[in-house]
Amino acid sequence: MRTYRKLLTRSSAVGAVALAAFSLQPGAAHAAPAPDPSGSVHTKVVGGTKADQGEFPFMVRLSMGCGGALYAKDIVLTAAHCVDGSGANTSITATAGVADLEDSHAVKVNSTKVLQAPGYNGKGKDWALIKLAKPIDQPTLKIAENDKLNNGDFTIAGWGADKEGGDQQRYLLKATVPFVDDATCKKAYGDQLTPGDEICAGKLDTGGVDTCQGDSGGPMFRKDDGGQWLQVGIVSWGEGCARPGKPGVYSEVSTFAANIKKAAGELG
């Protein structure tokens, strides 16, 4: 049985573990979170606007109620808390190629295998890879291999709740959140934060913009020096959604880049 922190992950339960009644923050998206003592519930990007069709072609919606991004055309990078261990798995459906989940042009592909981060126990290491039965003909999202761009403003996107306690969304929402340094984030979350494994982002003073329940596993990204999108985080967890003083917490992609690359090779 997996253990979860007191604060909630941002996955919306539809699969093996029910997450539906929990709130998640902009960077907090786990597949099976424990109930939030406050009783709040969240499911999508808070404070966001609709993304245009084709704006983020690497975005993927997963049938267990999480998000993800195309690491390769036949591999989705998501959060460890969104999956139930590693091994053969044909139960997950990935929907891609659309901003509107009801668009008739949506591409749907089933999973074949899952690789959850080795050593994942609910604290840190919140990444996983899902191998697809066939490639999806959409651009992939490059991952950060160092922490050089772990600063400034980041873009978040997802089909999760647009407010704490809200419903999952039909249309992809996007928002911008500023980087929050580890020392400041640790003041908000104490020992529940795992510096080095996690990166925080959000509007500390005002709140109002964040990922939420149903966004777990989705990417946090920004432009690199060449103007290309680069993934720096994976939506992981947070206290509520978009609350002042409680930034979203994301898995820090650069920390695990080498492990992700190795795991992707093993899935191939």
Secondary structure, DSSP 8 states (H G I E B T S, - for coil): -----SSEE-----SSS--TT----TT---SS----TT---B-S-BT-EE--TTSSTTEEEETTTEEEEEEETTEEEE-GGGS-SSEE----EEEES-SBTT-TT-EEEEEEEEEE-TT--SSS---EEEEESS---S---EE-SSSTT-SSEEEEEESS-SSBT----SB-EEEEEEEE-HHHHHHHHGGG--BTTEEEES-TTT---B--TT-TT-EEEEE-TTS-EEEEEEEEEESSSS-TT--EEEEEHHHHHHHHHHHHHHH-
